[in-house]
């Protein structure tokens, strides 16, 4: 597997602030605090997939429990993901139409911070995978993450997008393999405008995504 590339929103501002503020990290604006992290399975051939299915509601994972919801903000977030997938040549189909890819979307609200190499995306290690594989028609399967180098920082709300390889699920030892993951973090990240920008940025920094990348 490969170490993922980390892109930090507002990195230039952080560097500038370092020289003139005693504690620059305590004086960030909401925009400067946002971090967009993308991980991928280096063995995945993203151009080989053609269709995808996207969940119709969002999993909320917090210290108080787990549940699904679809608010107007959630619908806007899902629509943005659909737009970005379509722009890259993928075609959305129903989950009953044997899509090549499945996309799960979660909002996480926990208080954990760590920077750990060779680490699975943190919220899955803290909670059982909330999106039941039965949702994709694969009862008895588990989610599997390739080894990622991961910065996991959820002191504030965050959004996670997981792209699952459904095309090869039958030959993957009863595992649904996550081949791409985006973690979007920072102040007010759940606000519709901030969430839209974060999703677009995550896709833009993942140039390998697309039927003809």
Buried (B, 14 or more C-beta within 10 A) or exposed (E): BEEBEBBBBBEEBBEEBEEEEEEBEEEBEBBBBBBBBBBBBEEBEBBEBBBBBBBEBBBBBBEEEEEBEEEEBBBBBBEBBBEBBEEBBBEBBEBEEEBBBBBBBBBBBBEBEEEEEEBBBBBBEEBEBBBEBEBBBBEEBEBBBBBBBBBBBBEBBBBBBBBBBBBBBEEBEEBBBBBBBBBBBBBBBBBBEBBBBBBBBBBEBBEBBBBEE
